[in-house]
Amino acid sequence: MNWSGLENLLSGVNKYSTAFGRIWLSMVFVFRVLVFVVAAQRVWSDDSKDFVCNTRQPGCTNICYDHIFPISHIRLWALQLIFVTCPSLMVMAHVKYREGKDAKYVALHHGSHLYANPGKKRGGLWWTYLLSLVFKAGFDASFLYILYRIYHGYELPRLSKCSLEPCPNTVDCFISRPTEKKIFMLFMVTSSAMCIFMCLCEMIYLIGKRISKLVKVRHENERILFAEQHELTNMAPPRSQYRKNDPTLTDSQLSLNKRERVNGGTITTTL
């Protein structure tokens, strides 16, 4: 395995992750990848050659082994690690696309940038990051369900009975070191469950932060609008001032007073 390439990949993913994402990646690397490479492969390396059935019927042992282990745990976990780590590459690819788009924009507009920070989780990148979390949690949950369905739980029985052809009758089959293999299987299952929990926490964190930001922006806009309306209200003069300074209103009032005095028999002019 090329450890330097894996280290560069992990450092690139960490660069655009949140705190929860960094914890998730550390858990995947330490508790799953290292355990898988260093210990799990050695524990399960003898699963086929040390599988024993109490019969000498040719082909019976192979058929029973295929029935009890439809797919090797090691190969299933390898597929799981591949599927779980691939969504992180979606985020890296999106960031690289933004950086390339920003470089073209800078070349065309003489130094003006399209993105202040291409790795900032805003707009489409926020949705890409959230979708990657959904994929990671979904893949882990799917593989846990597949493992549960194939092996009828997370147990490795010491004794398995098989009656498939070409076995002459029901035979007893035994796997090597079932307790040790069960411990490693439960460890990998627990690690997957913890990674799912971290993905859910990160999704809640992103959505909660987005909602909080939208509410804050809305309150800020309402505050600015209220301040502008209050300022316009304070700048407007009262109605009494309009009546006092309006010459049309004064002339009309004078005409009305003269008309009332004429009707009363006395012609006076009030100034």
Rosetta blueprint (number, residue, H / E / L):
1 M L
2 N L
3 W H
4 S H
5 G H
6 L H
7 E H
8 N H
9 L H
10 L H
11 S H
12 G H
13 V H
14 N H
15 K H
16 Y L
17 S L
18 T L
19 A H
20 F H
21 G H
22 R H
23 I H
24 W H
25 L H
26 S H
27 M H
28 V H
29 F H
30 V H
31 F H
32 R H
33 V H
34 L H
35 V H
36 F H
37 V H
38 V H
39 A H
40 A H
41 Q H
42 R H
43 V H
44 W L
45 S L
46 D L
47 D L
48 S L
49 K L
50 D L
51 F L
52 V E
53 C E
54 N L
55 T L
56 R L
57 Q L
58 P L
59 G L
60 C H
61 T H
62 N H
63 I H
64 C H
65 Y H
66 D H
67 H H
68 I H
69 F L
70 P L
71 I L
72 S L
73 H H
74 I H
75 R H
76 L H
77 W H
78 A H
79 L H
80 Q H
81 L H
82 I H
83 F H
84 V H
85 T H
86 C H
87 P H
88 S H
89 L H
90 M H
91 V H
92 M H
93 A H
94 H H
95 V H
96 K H
97 Y H
98 R H
99 E H
100 G H
101 K H
102 D H
103 A H
104 K H
105 Y H
106 V H
107 A H
108 L H
109 H H
110 H L
111 G L
112 S L
113 H L
114 L L
115 Y L
116 A L
117 N L
118 P L
119 G L
120 K L
121 K L
122 R L
123 G L
124 G H
125 L H
126 W H
127 W H
128 T H
129 Y H
130 L H
131 L H
132 S H
133 L H
134 V H
135 F H
136 K H
137 A H
138 G H
139 F H
140 D H
141 A H
142 S H
143 F H
144 L H
145 Y H
146 I H
147 L H
148 Y H
149 R H
150 I H
151 Y L
152 H L
153 G L
154 Y L
155 E L
156 L L
157 P L
158 R L
159 L L
160 S E
161 K E
162 C E
163 S L
164 L L
165 E L
166 P L
167 C L
168 P L
169 N L
170 T L
171 V E
172 D E
173 C E
174 F E
175 I L
176 S L
177 R L
178 P H
179 T H
180 E H
181 K H
182 K H
183 I H
184 F H
185 M H
186 L H
187 F H
188 M H
189 V H
190 T H
191 S H
192 S H
193 A H
194 M H
195 C H
196 I H
197 F H
198 M H
199 C H
200 L H
201 C H
202 E H
203 M H
204 I H
205 Y H
206 L H
207 I H
208 G H
209 K H
210 R H
211 I H
212 S H
213 K H
214 L H
215 V H
216 K H
217 V H
218 R H
219 H H
220 E H
221 N H
222 E H
223 R H
224 I H
225 L H
226 F H
227 A H
228 E H
229 Q H
230 H H
231 E H
232 L H
233 T H
234 N H
235 M H
236 A L
237 P L
238 P L
239 R H
240 S H
241 Q H
242 Y H
243 R H
244 K H
245 N H
246 D L
247 P H
248 T H
249 L H
250 T H
251 D H
252 S H
253 Q H
254 L H
255 S H
256 L H
257 N H
258 K H
259 R H
260 E H
261 R H
262 V H
263 N H
264 G L
265 G L
266 T L
267 I L
268 T L
269 T L
270 T L
271 L L
